[in-house]
């Protein structure tokens, strides 16, 4: 992972921490953006070469499994992520991963925001 990738990953982790702080200090529903939160978690997971379960994602964004699964299915329908059911597992074993194009788009978004923020 190059310096730029390491900086982008650090920024993505910072965004996740900010979202968690919002949930801690303010009414959780005011800032709720479940699809973007899911995408951030999967973005970091992909950098770390992790294939995350929907259950893990639910825990990380403080959301019920059913709601997380519903959003993951919608994101899959839009071609943003891929869901995979490992053989022999129940629905809690459902795994999610960003598509290559979604990963690249998020890398561009987070990376370009770094450049813009530094120039402000």
Secondary structure, 3 states (H helix, E strand, C coil): CCHHHHHHHHHHHHHHHHHHHHHHHCCCCCCCCHHHHHHHHHHHHHHCCCCEEHHHHHHHCCCCHHHHHHHHHHHHHCCCEEEEECCCCCHHHEEEEECHHHHHHHHHHHHHHHHHHHHC
